[in-house]
Amino acid sequence: MLSRTTQIAVGAVLLLVGSALILGVGLQQVELPGAVGGVAAMVMAVGTLLLGTSEGGRPV
């Protein structure tokens, strides 16, 4: 299992990359293929999951 600080760092990077991909393409008004949008959404979900479970105890 990842250490707490590594889990926070990886989660933050994944969340940032997924958000930047979706927002960057949206601001340029370029058509985003469904597969790319799906991957970006999954990357954001994994990043959020890592950040949410980085603390000890039971995640909400």
C-alpha positions in Angstrom: 0.0 0.0 0.0 1.1 3.5 -0.6 2.3 5.7 2.2 0.0 8.6 3.3 2.0 11.4 1.7 2.5 9.4 -1.5 -1.2 8.6 -1.7 -2.1 12.3 -1.3 0.5 13.4 -3.9 -0.6 10.8 -6.5 -4.2 11.6 -5.9 -3.7 15.3 -6.3 -1.7 14.8 -9.5 -4.3 12.5 -11.0 -7.1 14.9 -10.1 -5.2 17.8 -11.6 -4.4 16.0 -14.8 -8.0 14.8 -15.4 -9.4 18.2 -14.6 -6.9 20.0 -16.8 -7.6 17.7 -19.7 -11.4 18.2 -19.6 -11.2 22.0 -18.9 -8.4 22.6 -21.3 -10.2 21.0 -24.2 -13.5 22.7 -23.2 -11.9 26.1 -23.1 -10.4 25.6 -26.6 -13.9 24.6 -27.9 -12.5 21.4 -29.4 -14.6 18.3 -29.7 -13.6 15.8 -27.0 -13.8 12.2 -28.1 -16.0 10.0 -25.8 -13.1 7.7 -25.0 -10.8 10.5 -23.9 -13.5 12.1 -21.8 -14.2 8.7 -20.2 -10.5 8.2 -19.4 -10.3 11.7 -18.0 -13.3 11.2 -15.8 -11.9 7.9 -14.5 -8.5 9.5 -13.7 -10.4 12.2 -11.7 -12.4 9.5 -9.9 -9.3 7.6 -9.0 -7.5 10.7 -7.8 -10.5 11.6 -5.7 -10.7 8.1 -4.2 -7.0 8.3 -3.3 -7.4 11.6 -1.6 -10.5 10.6 0.2 -8.9 7.4 1.6 -5.6 8.9 2.5 -6.6 9.6 6.1 -6.8 6.8 8.6 -10.1 5.4 9.7 -13.3 4.7 7.7 -13.8 6.7 4.5 -17.2 8.3 4.2 
